[in-house]
Amino acid sequence: MPTVRTALLQSSGRLGDVPANLRILDEAAARAAAAGADVLLAPELFLTGYAIGADLARLAEPADGPSARAVGEIAARHGLAIAYGYPERDTERHGVLYNAAQLLGADGAPLAHYRKTHLFGDFELKWFTPGDEPLVQARLGGLTVGLMICYDVEFPENVRAQALAGTDLLLVPTALMHPAEIVPLSVVPVRAFESQMYIAYANRAGAEGDFEFVGLSVLAGPDGTARARAGRGEDLVLGDVDPGALAASRAENPYLRDRRPGLYGSLV
């Protein structure tokens, strides 16, 4: 099975300017495709910006809204899948917003949609409703791909559930702030190792309102190493997800085989 080249867009885009952020995504997709990428991952709430407060309600869109169609056109034009974060407006429940992520295929068609289940901090708790579907997957390039958002990956139970469901590559749009650098530097690689998968973690970068995003986006492999790593500023980094290396790592690593679920009842 061929490798799946994964591009991580590390950018905070333009705060509150959806058309500008779509242009940034288009430019990144062109660069990623030229470098042979199969999938491009953009950060959490990339389409609108993170620190936009009440503008969330104005800029939020349904999962099949105009911005989703625009991203689909970008994906199809450049021939690569795109996963991105955005604020979702629930069309059936008036006023309900979700911190959401969507994966579109290289033909622009939707493959998976996820609502953040673990909201972080006063800002998110004020504006968003937590999602209640923890396990979202799709097939992409012969891989089983899962979706999470930022804080979700810091819960080992979340990632282990993906592993037990067969996820090979976990895509995580992120808005990680200072001083939590330990997450991309240590936690994400450990999650990849202990659950034997690749994890792509694409962060925002720089100051935005009251927040300071730390960058350090990473593609972590099942051996716990960083296969690609961004710095602190705007960046586009690429790394390969190797199904052969993943299979070999899983054969050698006994964590999933040696589990004893009957002892873990207290966790639930």
Phi, psi and omega in degrees: 000133182290159175290157176246110182281127186244127179252133179249117176270114177257104184195146171263000177061215180240121188299121175076007185244088183297314179301320178295320180291327174294323177294319178298318179296319179299315179296318179294321179296320178297314179295318181295316180297320179298332179269006176088016182290146175260335182213140177243130179248124176254162187288177176298136178051036186296323188293334185245338195095159185269308190271060184248002172052231185297340178295344176306315183297324181285323186267347180297147181224159171294164181300333180251027183285184184298325179291322176299319178295322178295318178295321177300320178294322177296314180301313182292322181296323184258353175070039176216153177287152179225131172243137185207157177259148180197160174275125183259134172264127178284119183284345182259341181236103187300129176085357181271127180242146176235146169275106193239163173223147182225141175246123177247143181283176181293346174265002180088357182278144179293135179249324182201150179220136187223141175247128185306127185267334181243099182281145185245128169076168184298323182300309182291321180295331179288320191258335189246153169261134180290143174288162182233016176243100188283337188242106178236128183222163174207166174259134183210118177057034181084358180255154166268121186247134177248161178237137168218176176226119168044255187305331181305323186286347180280356176259112185300330179298322179299309184291321178297323177298320176297317181298316181293337177270001174095014180295131177262323181227122179256121180263126187229092169295139194219151170224071185270134187250158169297137013253038187266032181303338180301335183294303179289331183283326186232311188296312183297313175300323178294318177301317180297320181289312187289336178249005172053068177204172168267142176233122175257124190231103185252118188254162168282171183216138174089182183279143178208106185060232180272003186253148173235107182274142194261359182065227177063029176308148187212143163254110182261138180263171181292350174270003178083010179258159176275114178278340173206145183212128175271166174271218184264340186257189178301138186197163169223114182240150183232144175209157184260136170265115187255106181299326178294316178295324178295315179298318180295319179296319179294325179292328183270335185261124188267005187307307184290326178290324188269003177301149175233080187304332180297342180270353191256017183302330182293341180291339181239000000 
